[in-house]
């Protein structure tokens, strides 16, 4: 696969009340599976749900 990225959004969350942030269900993003592709500009990332129920985002 590629490199594993650790994504931290704690700083942004402190500035905005939780109810104003978009909320996405991981199972909706993966359509019930365990993988989804996420595009940001021209970069493509893979979101994976592990057997332990953790999320991994890789480039």
C-alpha positions in Angstrom: 0.0 0.0 0.0 1.5 3.5 0.5 2.6 5.5 3.4 0.3 5.7 6.4 -0.7 9.2 7.3 -1.8 10.3 10.8 -4.4 13.0 10.5 -5.0 15.3 13.5 -7.9 17.8 13.4 -8.0 18.5 17.2 -6.8 22.1 16.6 -9.6 22.9 14.2 -12.3 21.2 16.4 -11.4 23.5 19.3 -12.3 26.5 17.1 -15.7 25.3 16.0 -18.7 23.9 18.0 -19.1 20.2 17.2 -22.6 20.7 15.7 -21.3 23.0 12.9 -18.8 20.4 11.6 -19.8 18.0 8.9 -20.3 14.5 10.1 -19.7 11.5 7.8 -20.4 7.8 8.7 -17.3 5.8 7.7 -19.6 2.9 6.6 -21.5 5.3 4.3 -18.2 6.4 2.8 -17.2 2.8 2.2 -20.7 1.8 1.1 -20.8 -1.0 3.7 -17.3 -2.3 2.7 -13.9 -1.5 4.3 -12.3 0.7 1.6 -13.0 4.1 0.1 -11.1 6.5 -2.2 -11.0 10.1 -1.1 -9.8 12.8 -3.5 -8.3 16.1 -2.4 -7.3 18.4 -5.3 -5.2 16.1 -7.5 -4.2 13.7 -4.7 -6.0 10.3 -4.1 -6.1 8.7 -0.7 -7.5 5.4 0.5 -9.6 5.2 3.7 -9.6 1.7 5.3 -11.6 0.4 8.2 -9.6 -2.3 10.0 -11.0 -5.5 11.6 -10.5 -3.7 14.9 -12.8 -0.9 13.8 -10.0 1.7 13.4 -9.6 4.1 10.4 -6.4 4.3 8.4 -5.9 6.9 5.7 -3.1 6.3 3.2 -1.8 8.1 0.2 
